[in-house]
Amino acid sequence: MDKVIEKWDEILQTVKRDYNISDVAFNTWLKPLEVYDVTDNVITILVPSEQVVLINLLNKKYKLLLQVTICELTGISECDVKFISPDEAPQKDVPSYDNAAPAMSDIERRCEDAHLNPKYIFDTFIVGNNNKFAQAAALAVAESPGDTYNPLFIYGGAGLGKTHLMHSIAHYIIEHDENSKVLYVTSEEFTNELIETIRNGNNSAMSKFREKYRNIDVLLVDDIQFIIGKESTQEEFFHTFNSLHSAKKQIIISSDKPPKDMEILEERFRSRFEWGLIADITLPDYETRMAILHKKEELEGYNISEEVINYIATNIKSNIRELEGAFNKVMASSKLEKKEVTLELAEQALKDIISPNEQKVITPDYIISVVAEHYHVTVAELCGNKRSSKIVMPRQIAMYLCREIIDTSLKTIGKNLGNRDHTTIMHGIEKIEKELATNDNLRNSIATLKKKINPQG
Ligand SMILES: Nc1ncnc2c1ncn2[C@@H]1O[C@H](COP(=O)(O)OP(=O)(O)OP(=O)(O)O)[C@@H](O)[C@H]1O
């Protein structure tokens, strides 16, 4: 029993990999399954209530694959898999994924509470000529927060690694100081939280907000440019900044421009932002792009020919998010078409992104990937069938932005978002349009996303 539960995640991932199951199918069918019981080599698997009518399909398509993989990975010589509905399993405490998963360490919990992406650490950040100085400054701040450079102001164009570097600092501090209170927010989150607090209209909500932001040791605010010009947010941030800075707490800020080039930035901000150290990240050169792709290849366990890596690195120059997106697209199309990753396959997969005249083309896939990253969900989740609000809203926002920014047809949006019907897409877009009329937070988020997708737009 223990072995099957312990390895359940690995079992599912192995089935996915060995039998080339698409992300959408995996997220729909396999990911929600939980081990309910193992007795006499019969593995009973609990199917979530919304999929019970589909037990037949599970039996037909996945039972055998699961049986074979369970035997392989656990060393059981023979086993049977039985799917049951929650109604058939009332008496027992259902061991959930969470229960079965190894307990989160204190550091992991603190990183999660600080809103950090576990992948964004110094170890996975490739240092090149474009970011050498910023990386060194980041490490210096991580080693002695509040001491060396305060604030640390990191600037650079979209998708060049500012967020990755900020999270790396936060991870480092959390790992090295068990008492440090670290908080990372995007300026959009800061603004939306403030809007909510003001809307609540009571003093205790406001005091809570202030307490939260002024009682920490390290505050990281990403994309500060979106705060500038928003009066009350700007004012509140000003007081937060002063309070933390005078208490020698570390502040780290990122922006798309240096303070001197931020047109409508008030002097009191400009001078404060220049108190500490300003470090820029510029476009990565060819060697850095190659190194980033090699690191990704290594982290994800692929083995791709140099020719293909070189093709991607040579053609995508201006944005590391796009560089990674292109890499993912090539891998996805190799899996989908069950073909080896060759130069020809890469050229075909990237024909919408790498245009012969090197004009940047914004594609629905790119919009979907930016929305997914922004809301900390995966592209597979946006394209899948989960209906939780954490996924539904970003999914509808992706529909809206594909239509709004590049006027994609409803049919194409549907195809790119997990083969959805055009009426579903229309409904999603209308829902966002209606919300936009009354919801300030949403308006703020959409404006941020539009700038992320098309900084020149
Ligand atoms: N030097 C690097 N090494 C490895 N990965 C990198 C590097 N720089 C950027 N990346 C990757 O590129 C992607 C985009 O980076 P990130 O989100 O940090 O950019 P950003 O500058 O904050 O963009 P934006 O201003 O649009 O928010 C991330 O997946 C990140 O891990």
The ligand as an SDF file (V2000), in Angstrom:
LIG
                    3D

 31 33  0  0  0  0  0  0  0  0999 V2000
   19.5520   34.2660  -16.8700 N   0  0  0  0  0  0  0  0  0  0  0  0
   18.5580   33.3990  -16.9110 C   0  0  0  0  0  0  0  0  0  0  0  0
   18.7770   32.0780  -16.7190 N   0  0  0  0  0  0  0  0  0  0  0  0
   17.7720   31.1880  -16.7900 C   0  0  0  0  0  0  0  0  0  0  0  0
   16.4860   31.5060  -17.0220 N   0  0  0  0  0  0  0  0  0  0  0  0
   16.1940   32.8010  -17.2150 C   0  0  0  0  0  0  0  0  0  0  0  0
   17.1970   33.8100  -17.1660 C   0  0  0  0  0  0  0  0  0  0  0  0
   16.6240   35.0010  -17.3810 N   0  0  0  0  0  0  0  0  0  0  0  0
   15.3150   34.7560  -17.5540 C   0  0  0  0  0  0  0  0  0  0  0  0
   15.0420   33.4430  -17.4600 N   0  0  0  0  0  0  0  0  0  0  0  0
   13.7290   32.7920  -17.6040 C   0  0  0  0  0  0  0  0  0  0  0  0
   12.9430   33.5560  -18.5260 O   0  0  0  0  0  0  0  0  0  0  0  0
   11.5930   33.6390  -18.1010 C   0  0  0  0  0  0  0  0  0  0  0  0
   11.1760   35.0850  -17.9710 C   0  0  0  0  0  0  0  0  0  0  0  0
   11.9460   35.6890  -16.9280 O   0  0  0  0  0  0  0  0  0  0  0  0
   11.3140   36.7070  -15.8510 P   0  0  0  0  0  0  0  0  0  0  0  0
    9.8700   36.3880  -15.6110 O   0  0  0  0  0  0  0  0  0  0  0  0
   12.2170   36.7100  -14.6770 O   0  0  0  0  0  0  0  0  0  0  0  0
   11.4170   38.0600  -16.6810 O   0  0  0  0  0  0  0  0  0  0  0  0
   11.0460   39.5400  -16.2480 P   0  0  0  0  0  0  0  0  0  0  0  0
   12.2240   40.3680  -16.6270 O   0  0  0  0  0  0  0  0  0  0  0  0
   10.6040   39.5930  -14.8270 O   0  0  0  0  0  0  0  0  0  0  0  0
    9.8310   39.8690  -17.2070 O   0  0  0  0  0  0  0  0  0  0  0  0
    8.5550   40.8810  -17.0210 P   0  0  0  0  0  0  0  0  0  0  0  0
    9.1260   42.2650  -16.9390 O   0  0  0  0  0  0  0  0  0  0  0  0
    7.7720   40.6710  -18.2800 O   0  0  0  0  0  0  0  0  0  0  0  0
    7.8390   40.4680  -15.7920 O   0  0  0  0  0  0  0  0  0  0  0  0
   11.5210   32.8830  -16.7740 C   0  0  0  0  0  0  0  0  0  0  0  0
   11.0290   31.5880  -17.0060 O   0  0  0  0  0  0  0  0  0  0  0  0
   12.9630   32.8300  -16.2960 C   0  0  0  0  0  0  0  0  0  0  0  0
   13.2230   31.6820  -15.5220 O   0  0  0  0  0  0  0  0  0  0  0  0
  1  2  1  0
  2  3  1  0
  2  7  2  0
  3  4  2  0
  4  5  1  0
  5  6  2  0
  6  7  1  0
  6 10  1  0
  7  8  1  0
  8  9  2  0
  9 10  1  0
 10 11  1  0
 11 12  1  0
 11 30  1  0
 12 13  1  0
 13 14  1  0
 13 28  1  0
 14 15  1  0
 15 16  1  0
 16 17  2  0
 16 18  1  0
 16 19  1  0
 19 20  1  0
 20 21  2  0
 20 22  1  0
 20 23  1  0
 23 24  1  0
 24 25  2  0
 24 26  1  0
 24 27  1  0
 28 29  1  0
 28 30  1  0
 30 31  1  0
M  END
$$$$
